Amino acid sequence: MKKLTLSILAILFVFSLSLVSCGGEEETKDDTNTEQNTKVEDENAEGDATVADYSAGKDVYVKTCQVCHQENGEGNEAFPTLKDKACNINTVVNGVDGTAMVSFKDQLTNQEISDVANYINHTWGNNFADVTVDDVAASAK
Ligand code: HEC
């Protein structure tokens, strides 16, 4: 009788061990899945950026605009942020009298201005309409 009780206990013990280890495995699997899902999303985000190529506009931005509007587009006390608003083509082409924002129509080609506008419109979380070379030409005063 004692032996039977012991073996039942032993079986229960082994059974509960296997339950615990199953649970553990499942948790590990879940973690891996979450990580994989996150990675896939990241890859997609990067993928989107490569599909549309804004590198020409980025070059213009880094050389011509970044000194004031900063690398992260957020500007500072003196220069406005370019985040969360569509790039104002009229401002870039004609400048704003009496401010540090000069007219760029003689410094940059219409192609360069549309490139930089599209870079701004699709960077730092911005997602605004594409700007064509014709849009730029049309806004020159
Ligand atoms: C010397 C500093 C300086 C440089 C360089 C400069 N900006 Fe500006 N930018 C300003 C200032 C100052 C303003 C705010 C003008 C005003 O008071 O309306 C401004 C405003 C703007 C705005 C309007 C922002 C809004 O609030 O709608 C845009 C768009 C912009 N700049 C884009 C550019 C682009 C593109 C370049 C590069 C080709 C550039 N800026 C280069 C100083 C600068």
Boltz pocket constraint, residues with backbone or C-beta under 6 A from the ligand:
constraints:
  - pocket:
      binder: B
      contacts: [[A, 60], [A, 61], [A, 64], [A, 65], [A, 66], [A, 67], [A, 68], [A, 69], [A, 78], [A, 79], [A, 80], [A, 81], [A, 82], [A, 85], [A, 86], [A, 87], [A, 88], [A, 89], [A, 91], [A, 92], [A, 96], [A, 99], [A, 100], [A, 101], [A, 102], [A, 104], [A, 116], [A, 117]]
      max_distance: 6.0
